Amino acid sequence: MPETRRLPVHPALAAAAPAQSRYGRQTASGAAPSIVKALGRLPYWSLAGIIVGFGAVLRIRQWTFGRSFWSDELYVAHNLRERSYLELLEPLAFSQSAPPGWLWLERLSLQLFGPPEQSMRLVPLLFGLALLPLVGWLGRRLMPPLTALTALLLVAIAPFLIAYSNELKPYSAEAFCVTLLVGTALLLTRRNRLTRRSGIEFWGIALVTSVLSIMAIPVAAALGVLIGLHTLVSPGQRWVQRVRELGRFLLPTPIWIIAALWIYVAVLAPGQNDAHLQAYWLGKAIYPYQPLTNVPATLDWLGSTYRSLARVPFVSWSAWIVVPLLVTGAVLWWRRVAALAVLILVTPLMVGLVGAAASVYPFTGRLALYTVPALLMLASLAVAAPDARHGVPSRVRRALGAALVIALAAPQLALDVTASTRPQHAFPQGGGANVADYRTALRHLSDERRPDDLFLATRLSWNSQSYYGPPADGYVAPAPPTGCPQRTVAELLAGRSRVWLFQITDWEEIENRDVIVRLGSRGGAVTERVFRGARLVRIDLPADVTVGADVCLVAPPDGAAVR
């Protein structure tokens, strides 16, 4: 009979001692601290359920608050409101990009529940909530109990995972789908051999996630290549048997390739190749600023990328907390399981870095959120290291691992508490700065505006003004030295004594103050009210005074007509 060989068996992670716990895993030896023993006597899902519930409460708290949409969310909302299901498969307006399945789920939510913030953010919330039991279930299958609970806790309290479960963007779906792919690949490594069923399971999940997640496409491809190469180079079988086994695993691949190519070429590529976005990311130095052959510049870029990721999305108070956790976890996964397990867990990170190095994917901040669950699973093993036969005792290693995890978790818990008690500041507490209260500003205008008042808005304000209303009489910009090419505000002022001007202020617009000065230049009484991310200006005009000849009426921004 031919020899049998297969991919490494993960239950070896549990510990070195032979005793079995109620998890069906091996438990730590008697040298383990008493707290580990106490936790080991509790049912896994009792503790995991508490953590899942806590993470769900943090996410639902932000969702129920229903903060105003900010600019990028509004661009997505305009596309969803103005397009049919089929039209959502075309390149989106306003330099937006999102996977088609996610857009269709959002369109369905809009049809069923209407345009309020909570209904439009329901799909991101559901993906954010689904991530918690997914991580808990994968941890139960792949890791020792304490390690699995640590990973689940870190995912549950991660401020960015919470924040983007409450945003009309696909980042929570990205995190869920990529984690599902990584977990599926890890579970395949526990089997004695790759079969046709293994291929159907992996590539079937890859097909579904590719419809729901942009990054699921390159991550699935990288994981497929990784598993395939491992099958070919692993010892224990003749070459022909390895090739046959690989063929059975790859049998469903053509279906996934056709679907992935269509999704990418027809739906995603036009948005990702948008010239405005490319210039924006280049200006933020997200991509390498020198050729990769320039070693000092490349190392500097890698260092700055790491430092930005340590702060966002990990929200670590020190950039040096994340490295020891990841390195310790990687070493332990490597020694106790296999190199393949480590490579699978870091695949999302490597895919993002390669995309950034090639200047095709801006791997930073929220766009790196999809890597967080897998990396936290990797890092969590540092807190439950197996007993050491040589070197540092396991008690000391566990204490050091716990200290690192606490150093990462403590600032995140502090942000979670602040965001839950002050939900109006939740998004900055999550590490971002995109909090804007356009809704309140425009509601105030609707309450205070008289029927004969003139209502103007700046071009960049079109996004929020057209969504939250009321309709504007015109959009304005300061006249250039050559004068207005067409109409001016003066043409709309006949019989008007008050002018309202709405401006957004969370995006820098140097024209804002200039427009205010010009409209109030002849003695008009200017009253300003500032909201978060917006300014509402009322100008009371003196009798028989004409202003606005140096303020032009302009069209909304390019792409404002979605259809």
C-alpha positions as CSV (number, residue, x, y, z in Angstrom):
1,M,0.0,0.0,0.0
2,P,1.2,3.5,-0.7
3,E,2.3,5.6,2.2
4,T,-0.2,8.1,3.5
5,R,0.7,11.7,4.3
6,R,-1.3,14.7,4.8
7,L,-1.6,18.2,6.0
8,P,-0.8,18.8,9.7
9,V,-3.4,18.1,12.3
10,H,-4.3,21.3,14.3
11,P,-5.6,19.8,17.6
12,A,-1.9,19.6,18.5
13,L,-2.2,23.2,19.3
14,A,-4.2,22.5,22.4
15,A,-1.2,21.6,24.7
16,A,1.5,19.1,25.4
17,A,-0.3,17.3,28.3
18,P,-2.3,14.2,27.5
19,A,-5.4,15.0,29.5
20,Q,-8.6,15.8,27.6
21,S,-10.9,18.7,28.5
22,R,-14.6,18.9,27.7
23,Y,-13.7,20.8,24.5
24,G,-12.3,17.6,23.1
25,R,-8.9,19.2,23.3
26,Q,-5.9,18.6,25.4
27,T,-5.5,20.8,28.5
28,A,-2.4,22.4,30.0
29,S,-0.3,20.5,32.5
30,G,-0.4,21.1,36.2
31,A,2.1,23.9,35.9
32,A,-0.5,26.1,34.4
33,P,-1.8,29.0,36.4
34,S,-5.0,28.5,38.4
35,I,-6.9,30.9,36.3
36,V,-6.3,28.8,33.2
37,K,-7.5,25.7,35.1
38,A,-10.6,27.6,36.2
39,L,-11.4,28.7,32.7
40,G,-10.8,25.2,31.4
41,R,-13.5,23.8,33.7
42,L,-16.1,26.2,32.1
43,P,-18.0,25.2,28.9
44,Y,-16.5,27.0,26.0
45,W,-19.7,28.4,24.5
46,S,-20.8,29.8,27.9
47,L,-17.8,32.1,27.9
48,A,-17.8,32.6,24.2
49,G,-21.5,33.5,24.3
50,I,-20.8,36.2,26.9
51,I,-18.1,37.7,24.7
52,V,-20.3,37.5,21.6
53,G,-23.1,39.2,23.4
54,F,-20.8,41.9,24.7
55,G,-19.5,42.6,21.2
56,A,-23.0,42.6,19.8
57,V,-24.2,45.2,22.3
58,L,-21.3,47.5,21.4
59,R,-22.2,47.2,17.7
60,I,-26.0,47.5,18.1
61,R,-25.5,50.5,20.5
62,Q,-23.9,52.5,17.7
63,W,-26.4,51.3,15.1
64,T,-29.4,52.4,17.2
65,F,-28.0,55.9,17.6
66,G,-28.3,56.4,13.9
67,R,-25.7,59.2,13.4
68,S,-25.9,61.2,10.2
69,F,-24.4,59.8,7.0
70,W,-21.0,61.4,6.1
71,S,-19.8,62.2,2.6
72,D,-18.6,58.8,1.4
73,E,-21.7,57.1,2.8
74,L,-23.9,59.6,1.0
75,Y,-22.2,58.9,-2.3
76,V,-23.1,55.2,-1.8
77,A,-26.6,56.1,-0.8
78,H,-27.2,58.2,-3.9
79,N,-26.1,55.3,-6.1
80,L,-28.4,52.9,-4.2
81,R,-31.5,55.3,-4.4
82,E,-31.1,56.2,-8.0
83,R,-30.1,52.8,-9.6
84,S,-31.9,49.5,-10.2
85,Y,-30.3,46.2,-9.4
86,L,-28.9,45.8,-12.9
87,E,-27.6,49.4,-13.0
88,L,-25.7,48.7,-9.8
89,L,-23.5,46.3,-11.8
90,E,-22.3,49.3,-13.8
91,P,-19.4,51.4,-12.5
92,L,-20.7,53.6,-9.6
93,A,-20.8,57.3,-9.7
94,F,-18.7,59.6,-7.4
95,S,-15.5,57.4,-7.6
96,Q,-17.2,54.7,-5.5
97,S,-16.6,51.0,-5.6
98,A,-18.4,48.1,-3.9
99,P,-18.9,44.4,-4.6
100,P,-22.2,43.6,-6.5
101,G,-23.7,41.2,-3.9
102,W,-23.2,43.7,-1.1
103,L,-24.8,46.4,-3.3
104,W,-27.8,44.2,-4.0
105,L,-28.3,43.4,-0.3
106,E,-28.2,47.1,0.4
107,R,-30.7,47.8,-2.4
108,L,-33.0,45.2,-0.9
109,S,-32.7,46.7,2.6
110,L,-33.6,50.1,1.1
111,Q,-36.7,48.7,-0.6
112,L,-37.8,46.8,2.5
113,F,-37.1,49.4,5.2
114,G,-36.7,52.8,3.5
115,P,-33.8,55.3,3.5
116,P,-33.3,56.0,7.2
117,E,-29.7,55.5,8.5
118,Q,-30.5,52.4,10.5
119,S,-32.0,50.6,7.5
120,M,-29.2,51.5,5.2
121,R,-26.6,50.4,7.7
122,L,-28.5,47.1,8.5
123,V,-26.4,45.0,6.1
124,P,-23.0,46.2,7.5
125,L,-24.4,45.6,11.0
126,L,-25.4,42.0,10.2
127,F,-22.0,41.2,8.7
128,G,-20.3,42.8,11.8
129,L,-22.5,40.6,14.1
130,A,-22.0,37.5,12.1
131,L,-18.2,37.9,12.4
132,L,-18.4,37.2,16.2
133,P,-19.8,33.7,16.1
134,L,-17.7,32.9,13.1
135,V,-14.5,33.7,15.0
136,G,-15.9,31.8,18.1
137,W,-16.6,28.7,16.0
138,L,-13.3,28.8,14.2
139,G,-11.5,29.2,17.5
140,R,-13.3,26.3,18.9
141,R,-12.2,24.1,16.0
142,L,-8.6,25.4,15.6
143,M,-7.2,26.6,18.9
144,P,-7.0,25.9,22.6
145,P,-9.9,27.3,24.6
146,L,-8.1,30.2,26.2
147,T,-6.5,31.1,22.9
148,A,-9.9,31.0,21.1
149,L,-11.5,33.1,23.8
150,T,-8.7,35.7,23.6
151,A,-9.1,35.9,19.8
152,L,-12.8,36.3,20.1
153,L,-12.5,39.0,22.8
154,L,-10.0,41.0,20.7
155,V,-12.3,40.8,17.7
156,A,-15.4,41.7,19.8
157,I,-13.8,44.9,21.2
158,A,-11.9,46.1,18.2
159,P,-13.1,49.7,17.7
160,F,-12.7,49.8,14.0
161,L,-14.6,46.5,13.6
162,I,-17.4,48.1,15.7
163,A,-17.3,51.4,13.9
164,Y,-17.5,49.9,10.4
165,S,-20.4,47.7,11.4
166,N,-22.2,51.0,11.6
167,E,-21.2,52.5,8.3
168,L,-22.7,52.4,4.8
169,K,-19.6,50.9,3.3
170,P,-18.6,47.2,2.7
171,Y,-15.7,47.0,5.1
172,S,-17.5,44.8,7.7
173,A,-18.5,42.4,4.9
174,E,-14.8,42.3,3.8
175,A,-13.7,41.3,7.3
176,F,-16.4,38.6,7.5
177,C,-15.7,37.1,4.0
178,V,-12.0,37.1,4.3
179,T,-12.1,35.5,7.7
180,L,-14.4,32.8,6.4
181,L,-12.0,32.0,3.6
182,V,-9.0,31.9,6.0
183,G,-10.9,29.7,8.4
184,T,-12.0,27.4,5.6
185,A,-8.4,27.0,4.4
186,L,-7.2,26.3,8.0
187,L,-9.9,23.6,8.5
188,L,-8.9,21.9,5.2
189,T,-5.4,21.5,6.6
190,R,-6.8,19.2,9.4
191,R,-7.9,16.6,6.9
192,N,-5.8,13.6,5.9
193,R,-6.2,14.4,2.2
194,L,-7.6,16.9,-0.2
195,T,-10.7,15.5,-2.0
196,R,-13.2,16.6,-4.5
197,R,-15.5,17.6,-1.6
198,S,-12.6,19.8,-0.2
199,G,-12.5,21.6,-3.6
200,I,-16.2,22.1,-3.8
201,E,-16.3,23.5,-0.2
202,F,-13.4,25.9,-0.6
203,W,-14.1,27.2,-4.1
204,G,-17.9,27.3,-3.4
205,I,-17.2,29.6,-0.4
206,A,-14.7,31.5,-2.6
207,L,-17.4,32.1,-5.2
208,V,-20.0,33.4,-2.7
209,T,-17.5,35.6,-0.9
210,S,-16.2,37.1,-4.2
211,V,-19.7,38.4,-4.8
212,L,-19.8,40.1,-1.4
213,S,-16.2,41.2,-1.0
214,I,-13.6,42.9,-3.2
215,M,-10.6,41.4,-1.3
216,A,-12.0,37.9,-1.2
217,I,-11.0,37.5,-4.8
218,P,-7.2,38.0,-4.5
219,V,-7.2,36.3,-1.0
220,A,-9.0,33.2,-2.4
221,A,-6.6,33.0,-5.3
222,A,-3.6,33.3,-2.9
223,L,-5.0,30.7,-0.5
224,G,-5.7,28.3,-3.4
225,V,-2.2,28.6,-4.7
226,L,-0.8,28.2,-1.2
227,I,-2.7,25.0,-0.5
228,G,-1.9,23.6,-4.0
229,L,1.8,24.2,-3.6
230,H,1.8,22.6,-0.2
231,T,0.1,19.5,-1.7
232,L,2.7,19.2,-4.3
233,V,5.8,19.6,-2.1
234,S,4.6,17.6,1.0
235,P,6.3,14.3,1.5
236,G,4.6,10.9,2.0
237,Q,3.1,10.2,-1.5
238,R,4.4,9.6,-5.0
239,W,4.3,12.6,-7.4
240,V,1.5,11.2,-9.5
241,Q,-0.7,10.8,-6.4
242,R,-0.1,14.3,-5.3
243,V,-1.0,15.6,-8.8
244,R,-4.2,13.6,-8.8
245,E,-5.1,14.9,-5.4
246,L,-4.4,18.5,-6.5
247,G,-6.5,18.0,-9.6
248,R,-9.5,16.9,-7.5
249,F,-9.1,20.0,-5.3
250,L,-8.9,22.3,-8.3
251,L,-11.7,20.7,-10.3
252,P,-14.3,23.5,-9.4
253,T,-11.8,26.3,-9.9
254,P,-12.8,27.3,-13.5
255,I,-16.3,28.3,-12.3
256,W,-14.8,30.5,-9.7
257,I,-12.2,32.0,-12.1
258,I,-14.9,32.9,-14.7
259,A,-17.1,34.5,-12.0
260,A,-14.2,36.3,-10.3
261,L,-12.9,37.7,-13.6
262,W,-16.4,39.0,-14.6
263,I,-16.9,40.6,-11.2
264,Y,-13.5,42.2,-11.3
265,V,-13.4,43.4,-14.9
266,A,-17.0,44.5,-15.2
267,V,-17.8,45.8,-11.8
268,L,-14.7,46.5,-9.7
269,A,-11.8,47.5,-12.0
270,P,-13.4,50.7,-13.3
271,G,-13.9,52.1,-9.8
272,Q,-10.4,51.0,-8.6
273,N,-8.8,52.6,-11.7
274,D,-10.6,55.9,-11.2
275,A,-8.1,58.7,-11.9
276,H,-9.4,60.8,-9.0
277,L,-8.9,58.0,-6.5
278,Q,-5.5,57.1,-7.9
279,A,-4.4,60.7,-7.5
280,Y,-5.9,60.9,-4.0
281,W,-4.0,57.8,-2.7
282,L,-0.8,58.8,-4.4
283,G,-1.1,62.2,-2.6
284,K,-1.5,60.5,0.7
285,A,1.7,58.5,0.1
286,I,-0.1,55.2,0.5
287,Y,1.8,53.7,-2.4
288,P,5.6,53.5,-2.5
289,Y,7.0,56.8,-3.4
290,Q,10.2,55.3,-5.0
291,P,10.7,52.1,-7.0
292,L,10.9,49.0,-4.8
293,T,14.5,48.5,-5.9
294,N,15.3,51.6,-3.8
295,V,15.9,49.6,-0.6
296,P,16.0,52.5,1.9
297,A,12.9,54.0,0.5
298,T,11.1,50.7,0.4
299,L,12.0,50.0,4.0
300,D,10.8,53.5,5.0
301,W,7.5,52.9,3.2
302,L,7.1,49.5,4.9
303,G,7.8,51.1,8.3
304,S,5.3,53.9,7.8
305,T,2.7,51.4,6.5
306,Y,3.2,49.3,9.6
307,R,3.0,52.3,12.0
308,S,-0.3,53.4,10.3
309,L,-1.8,49.9,10.6
310,A,-0.8,49.6,14.2
311,R,-2.8,52.7,15.0
312,V,-5.6,52.1,12.5
313,P,-7.2,49.6,12.4
314,F,-5.6,48.0,15.5
315,V,-5.9,51.3,17.5
316,S,-2.9,50.4,19.6
317,W,-1.5,53.1,21.9
318,S,2.0,52.0,20.8
319,A,3.0,50.7,17.4
320,W,5.4,48.3,19.2
321,I,2.6,46.3,20.9
322,V,1.3,44.7,17.7
323,V,4.7,43.3,16.5
324,P,5.6,41.2,19.6
325,L,2.0,39.8,19.6
326,L,2.2,38.8,15.9
327,V,5.7,37.5,16.0
328,T,5.0,35.4,19.2
329,G,1.8,34.0,17.8
330,A,3.4,33.2,14.4
331,V,6.3,31.4,16.1
332,L,4.0,29.3,18.2
333,W,1.7,28.5,15.3
334,W,4.8,27.5,13.3
335,R,6.2,25.2,16.0
336,R,3.0,23.7,17.3
337,V,1.0,23.4,14.1
338,A,2.8,24.0,10.8
339,A,4.3,26.7,8.7
340,L,1.3,26.4,6.4
341,A,-1.1,27.6,9.2
342,V,1.0,30.7,9.7
343,L,1.1,31.4,6.0
344,I,-2.6,31.1,5.7
345,L,-3.2,33.5,8.6
346,V,-0.9,36.1,7.1
347,T,-2.1,35.7,3.5
348,P,-4.6,38.6,3.8
349,L,-1.8,40.9,5.1
350,M,0.5,39.9,2.3
351,V,-2.1,40.3,-0.4
352,G,-2.7,43.8,0.8
353,L,1.0,44.7,0.9
354,V,1.5,43.3,-2.6
355,G,-1.5,45.3,-3.8
356,A,-0.1,48.5,-2.3
357,A,3.4,47.8,-3.6
358,A,1.9,47.5,-7.1
359,S,-0.1,50.7,-6.5
360,V,-3.4,48.9,-7.2
361,Y,-4.9,48.7,-3.7
362,P,-4.6,51.4,-1.0
363,F,-3.7,49.2,1.9
364,T,-4.3,51.5,4.8
365,G,-6.7,52.2,7.7
366,R,-10.3,51.0,7.0
367,L,-9.1,49.4,3.7
368,A,-7.0,47.0,5.8
369,L,-9.8,46.1,8.1
370,Y,-10.3,42.7,6.4
371,T,-6.9,41.5,7.8
372,V,-7.7,42.2,11.4
373,P,-9.6,39.0,12.5
374,A,-7.0,36.7,11.0
375,L,-4.1,38.6,12.5
376,L,-5.8,38.7,15.9
377,M,-6.3,34.9,15.7
378,L,-2.6,34.6,15.0
379,A,-1.6,37.0,17.8
380,S,-3.9,35.4,20.4
381,L,-1.8,32.2,20.7
382,A,0.7,34.4,22.6
383,V,-1.5,34.3,25.6
384,A,-1.9,30.5,25.7
385,A,1.5,29.2,24.8
386,P,2.0,25.4,25.2
387,D,4.4,24.2,28.0
388,A,8.0,24.6,27.2
389,R,10.3,21.6,27.7
390,H,13.3,23.9,27.5
391,G,13.9,27.6,28.1
392,V,11.3,29.9,29.6
393,P,8.6,28.2,31.7
394,S,5.1,28.2,30.3
395,R,3.8,30.2,33.3
396,V,6.2,33.1,32.5
397,R,5.4,32.9,28.8
398,R,1.7,33.0,29.5
399,A,2.1,36.0,31.8
400,L,4.1,37.8,29.1
401,G,1.5,37.0,26.5
402,A,-1.3,38.1,28.7
403,A,0.5,41.4,29.3
404,L,0.8,42.0,25.6
405,V,-2.8,41.2,25.0
406,I,-3.9,43.5,27.8
407,A,-1.7,46.3,26.5
408,L,-3.5,46.0,23.2
409,A,-7.0,45.5,24.6
410,A,-7.0,48.1,27.3
411,P,-7.0,51.2,25.0
412,Q,-9.6,49.6,22.8
413,L,-11.9,48.9,25.7
414,A,-11.5,52.5,26.8
415,L,-12.5,53.7,23.4
416,D,-15.5,51.3,23.4
417,V,-16.7,52.7,26.7
418,T,-16.4,56.3,25.6
419,A,-18.1,55.5,22.3
420,S,-21.0,53.7,24.0
421,T,-21.6,56.5,26.5
422,R,-21.1,59.3,23.9
423,P,-22.3,57.7,20.6
424,Q,-22.2,61.1,18.8
425,H,-18.4,60.8,19.1
426,A,-18.3,57.1,18.3
427,F,-16.6,57.2,15.0
428,P,-13.6,59.3,16.1
429,Q,-13.3,57.0,19.1
430,G,-13.1,54.1,16.6
431,G,-10.0,55.7,15.1
432,G,-11.6,57.7,12.3
433,A,-12.5,61.3,11.9
434,N,-15.5,61.1,9.5
435,V,-18.2,62.4,11.8
436,A,-20.6,64.9,10.3
437,D,-24.0,66.1,11.4
438,Y,-25.4,67.3,8.1
439,R,-28.8,66.1,9.0
440,T,-29.3,68.3,12.0
441,A,-27.9,71.4,10.1
442,L,-30.4,70.9,7.3
443,R,-33.3,70.2,9.6
444,H,-32.5,73.5,11.4
445,L,-32.6,75.2,8.0
446,S,-36.0,73.7,7.2
447,D,-37.4,74.9,10.5
448,E,-36.0,78.5,10.2
449,R,-36.3,79.2,6.5
450,R,-39.1,81.4,5.4
451,P,-40.9,80.8,2.0
452,D,-39.3,83.8,0.3
453,D,-35.7,83.1,1.6
454,L,-33.0,82.2,-1.0
455,F,-31.2,78.9,-0.2
456,L,-27.8,78.4,-1.7
457,A,-25.2,75.6,-1.2
458,T,-21.6,75.1,-2.2
459,R,-20.8,72.5,-4.8
460,L,-19.3,70.0,-2.4
461,S,-22.4,70.4,-0.2
462,W,-24.6,69.0,-2.9
463,N,-24.0,65.5,-1.6
464,S,-25.6,66.0,1.8
465,Q,-28.0,68.8,0.9
466,S,-29.7,66.8,-1.9
467,Y,-30.1,63.8,0.4
468,Y,-31.3,65.5,3.6
469,G,-33.0,68.5,1.8
470,P,-34.5,71.0,1.4
471,P,-33.9,71.6,-2.3
472,A,-31.4,74.4,-3.1
473,D,-32.2,77.3,-5.3
474,G,-28.6,77.2,-6.6
475,Y,-25.0,76.1,-6.1
476,V,-22.4,78.8,-5.8
477,A,-18.7,79.5,-6.1
478,P,-16.6,82.7,-6.0
479,A,-16.3,84.4,-9.4
480,P,-12.8,84.1,-11.0
481,P,-11.0,87.3,-12.0
482,T,-12.6,87.0,-15.5
483,G,-16.1,87.0,-14.0
484,C,-18.8,84.4,-14.1
485,P,-19.2,82.5,-17.3
486,Q,-22.9,82.3,-17.0
487,R,-25.4,83.4,-14.3
488,T,-24.7,85.1,-10.9
489,V,-26.4,85.0,-7.5
490,A,-27.5,88.7,-8.1
491,E,-30.1,87.4,-10.6
492,L,-31.9,85.4,-7.9
493,L,-32.0,88.2,-5.3
494,A,-34.9,90.3,-6.6
495,G,-37.4,90.7,-3.8
496,R,-35.3,88.7,-1.3
497,S,-34.2,90.0,2.0
498,R,-32.5,86.8,3.5
499,V,-30.1,84.4,2.0
500,W,-29.2,81.0,3.6
501,L,-25.9,79.4,2.7
502,F,-25.1,75.7,3.5
503,Q,-21.5,74.6,3.5
504,I,-19.8,71.3,4.6
505,T,-16.6,71.8,6.5
506,D,-15.3,68.3,7.1
507,W,-13.8,68.5,3.6
508,E,-11.5,71.4,3.1
509,E,-13.0,73.9,0.7
510,I,-11.1,77.1,0.5
511,E,-14.0,78.8,-1.3
512,N,-16.3,78.7,1.8
513,R,-15.2,81.8,3.6
514,D,-14.8,83.8,0.4
515,V,-18.5,83.2,-0.6
516,I,-19.6,84.4,2.9
517,V,-17.6,87.5,2.6
518,R,-18.8,88.4,-0.9
519,L,-22.5,87.9,0.0
520,G,-22.2,90.0,3.1
521,S,-19.9,92.6,1.6
522,R,-22.4,95.5,1.5
523,G,-23.5,95.6,5.1
524,G,-25.5,92.5,5.3
525,A,-25.9,91.0,8.8
526,V,-24.1,87.6,8.8
527,T,-25.1,85.0,11.3
528,E,-23.3,81.7,11.4
529,R,-24.2,78.5,13.2
530,V,-21.7,75.7,13.2
531,F,-22.6,72.0,13.3
532,R,-20.3,69.0,13.3
533,G,-18.9,69.0,9.8
534,A,-21.2,71.7,8.5
535,R,-21.9,75.5,8.7
536,L,-25.2,77.2,8.2
537,V,-25.0,80.9,7.3
538,R,-27.8,83.4,7.3
539,I,-27.3,86.8,5.6
540,D,-29.9,89.5,6.2
541,L,-29.6,92.0,3.3
542,P,-30.1,95.8,3.7
543,A,-33.0,97.3,1.6
544,D,-32.2,98.3,-1.9
545,V,-28.7,96.7,-1.9
546,T,-27.5,94.4,-4.6
547,V,-24.9,91.7,-3.9
548,G,-23.8,88.5,-5.5
549,A,-22.5,89.8,-8.8
550,D,-19.2,88.3,-7.9
551,V,-20.6,84.9,-6.8
552,C,-21.3,82.5,-9.7
553,L,-24.2,80.0,-10.0
554,V,-22.6,76.7,-10.9
555,A,-23.6,73.1,-11.7
556,P,-23.3,70.4,-9.0
557,P,-20.1,68.4,-9.0
558,D,-19.4,66.0,-11.9
559,G,-21.4,62.8,-11.4
560,A,-24.1,64.5,-9.4
561,A,-26.7,63.2,-11.9
562,V,-26.3,59.5,-11.0
563,R,-28.4,58.1,-13.8
